[in-house]
């Protein structure tokens, strides 16, 4: 899969052949066709592998020993940072990623559900310990998930908050989360949180 990923990243989906993948992997065409019917299936497997890597990182964030509100904050920035990193490291697949968005979306269904489950778990943690006051955890899970997903493209192209650094956005996002999650307990202010050295981009 790594050999195939590098070929797709360097040459793109259309210019990569099954023979190229077989040669690069040293497996032979017959072996390759034992597992995949065509290069599109290999491409799908590559995307699945990349998304699995993202899922593992999201799980790591959800299991951190920090307050639920900080977990939500970190999940948002980890998602955006990892999506940008994944697209960037795949070279010419950056174009393929957006041109074949329907294919990517089809493969993303499992990842999206896993990510929503992680977010739902963190929101429930906050509700159960009294940090969050949420009328519907399921609805808020969907709202946060699709809102962050909708920010992927402008975030990848650095069009989100023109002239602002990522760190500039932390207190703004923190304030929004405090309102959305209806946090009433005694927690650090957005300004204080923005100065902590636990930024998601450094995870």
N, C-alpha and C positions, 0 to 999 in steps of 0.2 A: 504493500500500500504506500509506503514511503517513496519508493522508486516511482510509482505511478503519480503520486502527488507532485513530485519534483518535475516530472515530464509535463503534467498539466499546467503547472505553475510557469514553466519556462516557455512552452509552445502553445498552450491553450488546448481546449477540448477538441476543436475541429482538426487541428494539425497533428494531433497525437493518434497513433494507430495501435491496434492490439499487438502488432509485431514489434513496435517501439517498446511497449510495456514488457513484452516477453523477453526481448533482448536485454533491456536495462535490468530486469530482475533476475536474469539468468535462469529462468524457469522453463522456457520453451512454450510455444504457442499451444501445444496440446494440453499441457498442464494448466495454462491460463484459461483455456476454454472449458476445462473441467469445472471451474468455479464461476466463470462469468460468460454470459452469452455474447456480450459486446462491450465496447469501451464505455458506453453510457452506464452500464452496471458497475464498472470499475470506478467511474467518476462518482456515482452514488455512494459507493463504499468509502471512497476517500472523504467525501463530505461527512458521512456518518462518523468516521474516525475523528475528524476535526471537532465535530459537535460533542462527541463523547469526551474529548479532552476538556471542552468547556464545561460539561456537566460535572466532571470531577472537581474542577476548580470552584464551581458554585456550591457543591456539597461541602468543600473545605471551609468556605466562608460561613455557611449555615451552622457548622459545627464549632465555630470559634467561641472562645470563652469571653464574649462581650455582650453588652446589653442588646435586646431585640431590636431597638431602634437603630443602633449602629449596624446591626446585621443587614437590615433593610437598605440602609444607606450604602453599605459596601456591596451588596448584591447588585444594586443599580449600576454603580461605577465599574464593578468587575465585569458585568455583562457587556457594557459598552466598550470597555478597554479590550476585552478578549475578542469581541467581534472584529474590532478594528485591527487588532494584532493578527488575527487569523486571515483576514482578507489581505492585509499588507504582506504577510509572509508567503502568500501564495502567488505572488507576482502577477502574471497575466490573467490569473483566475479572478483578479479584481474585476476585470471587465466581464468575464464569464459569470461571475457571481450575480451581477445585476442583469445581464442579458438573459440568463437562464434562471431568473428568480423563481419562476413557477416550479422548476425542478428542485431548486434549493428549498422552497417552501414545502414541497412534498416530503422531502427527507427530514425537514425540521420538525415535523409534527411530533415525533417522539421526544425530541429535545425540548420543545416548547412545553409539553405536558410535564416532563421531569422538572423543568425550571419552575413551572407554576406550583408543583407539589412542594418544592423547596421553599418558595416564597410563602405559600399557604401555611406551611409548618412553622415558619418564623413568625408570621402574623398571629397564629394561634398561641405561640409561646408568649408573645407580648400581651395577648388578651388574658391568658391564664394567670400571668403574674401581676396583672393589673396595670401594666404600662400603657396598653392601648385600649381605646374605647371605640369599638367598631361595630356597626349595626350588622354588616354582612361580610364575613371574612372572604367568602367565595367571590362576591362581587368586587371587593377591593383588590383581591388577587388578580382578577382579570383586568381591572382598570390599570393597575401598576404595570402588569406584564405587557399589555398592548401599548401603553404609553411609552415605555422604555424601548420596545421593539420599533415603534414609530420614529424614535430618535436615532436609530442606528445609522441611516444614510447621512444626515447632516453631521453626526458625530464623526463618522469615518472621514468625511471631507472637511472637517474643521469649520463647519458653518454654524455651529451651535454657540450662540453668544459671541458674535464677532468682536474681536479685540480682547476677549476675556481668556485667561488661562484656566486650566482645569481646576486649579486650586481656588480661583476666584469664584467658581460656581458652588463650592462646597457649602458656604453659609446659606446661600439661596435655596439650594436643594434641601438642606437640613430644616430650614424654616418651613418649607412646603410640606415636608414629611411630618413635622410636628403638628401642623394643622390637619393634614389628612388622617393621621393616626390618632388625633385628639389626645395627645400626650399631656397629662396633667400633673404627673409627679415631678419631684425635684430633680431635674437633670441639667447638665451644662447647657448654656445658651449656644445658639448657632455660631456666634463669634468664637466662643471657647472651643467648640468642637472642631471648627475649621483650623485651629492652630495645633490640634493634636497631631502627633507624628505617626498616625496609623492610616495613612491614605491608601485606598484600595489599589491605586496604580502601582503601589510599592509592594503589594502582596507577592 
